[in-house]
Amino acid sequence: MALRSVLTGVGSYLPDRVLTNAELAHRVDTSDEWIVERTGIRERRIAADDQRTSDLACEASVKALAAAGRDAKDIDLVIVATATPDLTFPATAARVQAELGVTQGAAFDLQAVCSGFIFALSTADNFLARGQAKAALVIGAETFSRILDWEDRGTCVLFGDGAGAVVLEAREDAGERGVISTFLRTDGRMHDLLYVDGGPSQTQSVGKLRMIGNAVFRQAVEHISGAMLEACARAGVTLDEVDWFVPHQANQRILDGVARKLGIAVDKVVSTVAVHGNTSAASVPLALDIATRDGRIKKGDLVLMEALGGGLTWGAALVRV
Ligand code: UT7
């Protein structure tokens, strides 16, 4: 029997500090009305000064392990999808591995910005399906508050901090459950639409996030829809058969635009953008956790996740949970 990667647990973590639109309106020339109307975002979380991306990742991972009924000793692969690592190196995943008490297998970071979790899930699936690992922690964790230009109203109102994690286990007796198909895509020609203007090699600094928002928006609906259809086609599944859509949470207008384009009922789309903002690689597992814990997503449901982000990168993953 072929090995399949089964999602056995999910967890998430949000920092305590809530930053509202009203507070942002005191800092930059914006308003709650503008932010809600153009993005759907009402508030976002901001990590404490002494909280690192790895701390957020560990909090989410502990919950995912508990949900899976697993222990650190069971894990032999840790992938942290992040664009805001603790340090330039070593990988944030190395610190997460040590903090959790995982003492076997590999741990590495994966950099695909907002698409990071989908890329990491697909990567882990390939490791597990080839028998190169038995149980993976796949984490999306970000502290985007550290790379925002707090004077740029076009970007600082959009992003927040947080983390989400899943446990993925290789099983021969998975039945219908598991990662069914994934689709990943990068088009580096759109590099300059969304980037951070610093880095060790080019500027020897960390830099700030820069985005041509409306240009990214124009790419988003088309590429996200295409990725979702491709993931379904690879699995021989139609969109009607999907129980839940768990999108990257960048903008409610993008979620609505994709749903409209593909004819998806909005009540099947998990939306957390109002209270999380855009948490980059953390947003998909965060939304997955919220909808699992509140009872919407149940064992055996067919879930389609998708994301688009800097690179540009985009992708989708079809999973029977
Ligand atoms: O997660 C990675 C992927 N990222 C995304 O998917 C983000 C995609 N982009 C977006 O979500 C939207 O493009 C934004 C929310 C970023 C912007 O919305 P938009 O409807 O595309 O607005 P715009 O950039 O075309 O700007 C329209 C106007 C401009 O003013 P003028 O030039 O028309 O006078 C902006 O300066 O809105 C202005 N503006 C703001 N006004 C008040 C931009 N940001 C703000 C703001 N408050 N925070």
Residues whose N, C-alpha, C, O or C-beta is under 5 A from the ligand:
A	BS01	UT7	D29 T30 S31 W34 R38 T39 C114 R153 G154 V157 G213 N214 V216 F217 A220 A250 N251 N278 L308 G309
